[in-house]
Each structure stands twice: as C-alpha cells, then as structure tokens.
C-alpha cells in the first residue's frame, strides 16, 4: 500500500564527499568563533537528560549514551526506540520525541557506540554488535517489546535488530534506510586505510557540502551538525573520531541486509523522501558505474514488494531526512502507523 504526500520531484545528482543526495540551497558559512569540542560532545546539550549504559567490548570499558523520555500524556504502556543515522546523533529526533511522548509513548533514543555522546573505540564494528548493544540497553530499562524506528544507517541497524530480536520488535519503521541497494554491485571495496584517509581529510567546507546533499533546503539541524563537526575537528582526539567513522562506513559497505527484507514478519513502515538521491561511497566509483544507484523512490517501491506486511509513505520535496525537513508529515505517518499496527 503506497501513500504519497504531494507531487514527485526529481532532482539532480550531487557528487560530494561519501554521499550524494537532494539538491540543496547553498548552506550558510560555519558559525563564527566556534570553540573546540571533545569527541564525546561533552559541551552539546541534548533536548532531554542523557544517561549512560556501561558496556565492555573487546576488553574495553565503554559507555553508551541514551535518552529515556517518559510519556508527557497519559501513558499507553508502549515504548518506541529511535535509532539515528550515520552523520547524526540522537538529539535530532527532538520533534518526533515530543510528538510521541505527547501521545503517551515512552521513547528510548540511544547514541550507538562510535557516535554522538557514546564512546568512540577502535573495535570491529558490525551491525549484530550494535543490535546486541541496543538489546542490552532495552533489557537494562525493562523494555521487552517496542516499536523500532530507524533513519538511514539507523534504518539498516533496525532491520538487523528486527532479524536478531523479532520477539522484541513489535513493529518496524524505516525512514530512508541505507541498505535498500547493495553498493558492492557498482562500487569497488576500499581498504579501511582509504576510508580513514578520507575522514582525516575532511574540512568544515567539505562537511557542509556533504551535509547539504542530504537536504532539499538547509534546515537549522544541518548547520548544527556542521558546527559540531567543525568544533570536533579541532579536538586532539579527532583521529579517534575519524577512525571510528571510517570503521562504521566499512561496516555499511560490507554488511548489506536488503536480501533479508522478505524474512521480516512484523508490520513494517517505509517512509521515503522522494528527492533523496544519496549514494554512499560514490566518490570511489565512476559516474557511469553509480548512475543506476540512488533512485530512492524506486528503491522504496521495490522494497515494499518484498515485505510480508508493509506500508509505504512517500514524502515529496524531502531529501534523506524527512523527520527534519517535513517533521509534521513524518510524525503523522509514524503515529498513524503505530496507532493501527502497534498492539
């Protein structure tokens, strides 16, 4: 079943950094006088209190940051888990958190290991590990069943979580999830060292171009993340941030999950911004090789065919992050799905 908000709008491909996407307005310059920031984002305020779960991975003591937000209305005894994208952290879900808690949901929002306010270790990252960390977090909070909602990289992780822990996943909601296509079909594998070199070569200007490719416009959230990166770039620990980022890119490339969509038995919502043309790793392939990739409207419709119990919502004039560019439309689609399918 497909629902479309408005008219389909095609946009030109943008070739920037590791991703290409919607044609964006020219982004503003970085905010003046930005101060250095630690790679744990210690000086960044999140919209709700941040807690930490202690983990040990490959012998290293680590901390996983998360928000656990109580219902702001009469509790409905249901929990929603929001999983962030690759270039973001849990704070960008603020609007959706407010909407969900206002309808009685408890909302849990982790920063995955390697992201946001969580530890940035040098480990072997893989999606099953991140799914297990998320399950350990839910176990620690007494959550046995939840709606799992993921955006981009978080959508890819959500599918792994649902496959690993179907008894915990009541319903699944995926917003422009990475993994709707296998990049290995057109893009040659890259050694981790090459990915690290790319991350180490980033500048505030290149990161602005990278972030602009995700949006049709230039929302406040985009500038917020450019400013954060510009400050982290000044940290003496930036090489550790860069290595963690490269290792998670390597994980995305090497662990595709699209071929398992037909195995998902729970209700699944797909929300696809129709102006998204993101192709991760595009810089590592020729324009001709990647020409067939990044057609998100088609990818969403093809994925729907493989879902046993799927629903597709298409949001016009939105790029890779509909919950930022069209928050009311995204939240309406999500809450309608939860109301009817999360029992």
N, C-alpha and C positions, 0 to 999 in steps of 0.2 A: 504494500500500500504506500503511495507516494503523495506527500503534500508539498506544495511549492508556495513560499511567501513571495509574491511578486514575479517579475519577469526575469528570465535568464539573461545574464550579462556576461559576455565573453570579454576577456582582457588579454593583453599581450604577455608573452613570457618575459620574465625578468631574470637575468643571469647575474646573481650576486652571491658571494660567499659560498656556503654549503647548500643554500636553498634558493629556489625561485618561487615567486608567488604572484599575488594580485598586484596590479599596477597601483602604486600608492602616490599620494601627494608628496611633494618634496618635504622631507622631515625637517624640523627645526634643528638648529645647532645645539650642541650639548649645553646644559645649564652652566652658567659661569661659576668659577671658583669652586669646583667640585673637590671635596676632600677625599683623601684615600680611604678605602673601606676594606675591612678584612674579608676573607673569602667565606666566612660564616655569616655574612650580612648582619654583623652584630649591631650596627647603627641604623638598621632599617626597621621601622615599625610595621607590624602586620595588623590587619583590621581586628583581630581577636587575639587573646592571650596565646602564647606559644609554649608548648610543653615539649619534653624530650623523652624518648624511649632509649634505654641503653641496650646496645647490641654488641656482640663480638663476632667479627667476620675475618676469617683467615688470621686469627690470633690477634687482631687489632680491636681495641675497645673503641666503639663508635657511638655516636648519638644521632638518632633520627628525630627531627623536629616535626611537630604536628600541631594543628588546632583542633580542638574538640568543642564544638559550639552547641550549646543546649537550645532546645526549641524556645522561640520567643512568643509563641502562641500555645494554646492547649496541646500538650504532647500527643502525637499519634502513635508513639512507640515504634517508630520506624527510623532507620539510620541510612543516610546517604554518604557515600565515600567519594570525594572528588580528587582525581589524580591529574597532576599538572603536566604540561608539555615540556619539551626539551629545553627551550630557551626561556623558561619561566619558572615560577615557584608558586606555592600555594596561595599567596596573597592576592593573585589576580582573579581568584574566584569570589571576591568580596560581594559583588552584586548578587551572584547566584546563592551564596550562603545566606544573605539577608532574605532573599525570596523563599528559600526552603525552610529556614528556621521560622519565618513568619507564617508558614503553613503547618507548623508543628513537628517538623523533622529535626532529628539530631543530625549534625553534619560533622564528619571527620575529614580533615584535609591534611595529609602528610606532605612534607618535602622528602622526596626519595633520597637515599644515600647518594651523595655526589652532586646534590642540588640544594639551592636555597640556603636555609639555616642549618641543614644537616652536614655531617662530616663529609669531607672530600678525599677519601682514601685512594691509595694506589692498590686496587684489587682487580680480580677478574669479574667484571660486571656481566651479568646475564639476567634476562627477564625473569626466570624462575626464582633467582635470588631476591630480586626486588619484590616479586609477588609474595615470597615467603616472609620478607620483612613486613610487608603490609598486613599479611595474615597475623603475624606475631603482634603487631600493633593492635589490631582488632581484638585478638584474644585478650590482650592486657586490659582492654577497655570493656570487656564483657560483651562485645558485639558478635553474635553468632550468625546473623543474617543481615544483608544490606543490599541496597542498590549501589552498583559500582559504576561510576561515571568517569570517563577519561577523555582528555583532549590531546590530539596529536600523538606525541610519544606516550602520553598517559593513556591514550586510547589503545595503543599497541600493548601496553602493560596490562590494561584492563582485560583484554582478550586472554592473555596468559593467565591472569588471576582467575578468570571465569573457567578456563580449562583445568587449572590446577585445583581450584576450590569451588566446584559447582554447587556444593551444599551451602556455601556461604553467599553465593551470588544469586540473589532473588531475581534481579533484572540487571540488564547491562545497557548503558547509554554511551555512545561513541560519537564524539564531535571531531570531524575531520581527522580520523585516526591514521597515523602513519602505519604503513603495512598493508594498505589496500592494493599495493602493487609490489612486486619483488624487484628491487633496484638492480639486483645481480643480473637481470636479463639484458641490461644495456650498459652497465657501469662496471668497469673492472675493479676488483678488490684492491684496497690500499693498505699498505703496512701501517701499523699504529704510529710509527715514527712520522709518517707523512701527515697523518691526522693531527698529531701533536704540533708539528711544524706549522700547519695551518692555524691552529688555535693560538700559537705563540706569536704569529704574525698579525693577529687582529689589532685594529686600532679603533678608537671611537668612531671614526668616519666609516670604516668598513662594517662595523657592527650596526651603525644606523642604516646602512644600505641593506644589510641582512634583515634587520627587523622590519624595514619598510616593505619588503617583499611579502610579508605576511598579511598586509592590510590593504584595503581599498583606500582608506583615508589615513590619518595619522592621529590615533587616539592618545589621550594622556598616558595610558598604560604603556604605550610603546616608548614614549620619551622617558618614562620612569625606568624602564629596563635598560635603555641606552645609558641613562645616568648611572645606574647601578654598575653596569659593566665598565663604564669609564672610570669609576672610582675603584672597582676591584682590580682593574688593570694597573693601578698604581701600588697595589699591595706587593710586598716582597714575597708573598706566598702565591702570587698569580701562577707561577709554573705548576703548582699543585692543582689549582683550579683548571688550568688548561689541559693537564694530563687526564684528570677525571672526565672532562668534557669530551676529549678525544676517545677515551675508552668507551664512553656510552654511545658515541657515534658508531664505533666499531661494532658494538652490540646490535644497534639498529640494523646495520647492513647485513650482519651475519645470522640474524635470528628471525627471518620472516615468519609470519603467522597466518597470512591470508588464506593459505590452503586448508586451514582448520575451521574456517567460519561455518562450514556445513555441520560441524560437530557441536555447535553451540545450541543447547536445548532450551535455555531460558529466553524470555522475551528480550529482544534487542532493538534499541532505537539507534538509528543512524541520523546524525544531523550534519549536513554538508553545506558549507558556504560555497555558493555557486561561482564565485570569482577567484577561487583558490586554484593556483597552478604550481604549488610547491613541489619541487623535486629535490630531495636531499641528495647531496653528493654530486650535483650537476656539474660542478667545476672539474670533476675528474673524468668527464666523458665529452665526446664531441657533440656539437649541436644536433647533428643528424641522428646520433645514437639515442639522444634523450627526447627527440621530437615526439614519439608516441606517449611519453610519460607525462604525469601531472595533470591529466584531464579529470579533475575531481568529480564533476557532475556525472560523468560516465562511470568512474570508479565506484561511486556510491550506488548507482543503479545496478551495476553488475554484482556488487557485494550483496545487495538486498535479495537477489535471486538465490543465493546460497544459504540464506538464513531460514531456519525452520519456522521461526515466529518473529518476523522482522517488520519494522516500520521505518520509512524514510521520510525525513523532513528536509526540504531544500530551502535555504535562506538566500534570497537574491541580494546582490550588491554587498556581499560579505566575503572576505577572504578566508584565511586559515583559522581565525579566532572569532567565531560568531558570538561567543558569550561576552566578548569585549566590544565588538563593533555593533552588534544588534542584540544587546542584553535582554531586552523585553521579549523579543521574538524567540530567542534561545530559551529563556526561562519558561515561557509559555509552552513551548514544545516539550521541554523536560517535565514540567509539573503535570501537564495533561497526561503524558505517558505514565508517570509514577502513579497518578490518581487511578488510572484504569488498569494498570498491569502489576503494580507492586502490592501484593496482598499478603 
